[in-house]
Amino acid sequence: MSRALCIILARAGSKGLPGKNTAMIAGKPCIAWTIEAAQASDGVERVVVSSDDQDALSIARSYGCECVQRPKELGDDQATIDAAARHAFEASGSPEVPVVILYANVPVRPASLIDDAAALLVRTGCDSVQSYAGVGKHHPWWTVRVDEFGLVSPWEGDVLYHNCFRRQDLPAAHVPDGGVIALTVDALMRRVGACDGPHCFLGNDRRGIMTQEGDVVDIDSRIDQIVAEAILGERVEHAHR
């Protein structure tokens, strides 16, 4: 199997938590945890960091990563992740190898997640593999509408909560957790004929790998940062015992 090109995306702007990619988490900049995960992966040959944040690029260089200066037009909150990934891919010489996309604001992910996703991509011949987490108590069946008068009604259908009141009776449902995306070059470059849309770069044949609660922490708020700090701090403490 050809070893993958890993592209780490680290956009400077963030409305939810400014500076989250370079914020200190358990003694390291947030992006450093993702860089180390990529460098530790057996399936990754090159690690490229794409950013319009000079601090993030400086950290990446200190870890020996290749760096790509992201253009201004790919750094605002209207730019898509796949456009930034394509720019980094082309700036890296467009190698014909699997591509792994990681987000710099995800410091917590299972050690094997990157390799597991890349292996599933190659084994199945699919277009992309993404990691998913169970929705838990935030299940779509328990979603409601609340109008301006406080009146509660079902989000869909005619019966509140689909008449299901026990969590263990809910059908399985998952959401992308931001842990990893592995995909083919053809999918990334939109050469597989997928329908137009914000996720067309994932192709037609999309596969998923499941993670457990707490396996992946995607930092978008101060609460996420506190959770990541606690998890990684515990890991660091355990490793030093």
Secondary structure, 3 states (H helix, E strand, C coil): CCCEEEEEEECCCCCCCCCCCCCEECCEEHHHHHHHHHHHCCCEEEEEEEECCHHHHHHHHHCCCEEEECCHHHCCCCCCHHHHHHHHHHHCCCCCCCEEEEECCCCECCCCHHHHHHHHHHHHCCCEEEEEEECCCCCHHHCEEECCCCCEEECCCCCHHHHCCCHHHCCCCEEEEEEEEEECHHHHCCCCCCCCCCCHHHCCCEEEEEECCCCCECCCCHHHHHHHHHHHHHHHHHHCC
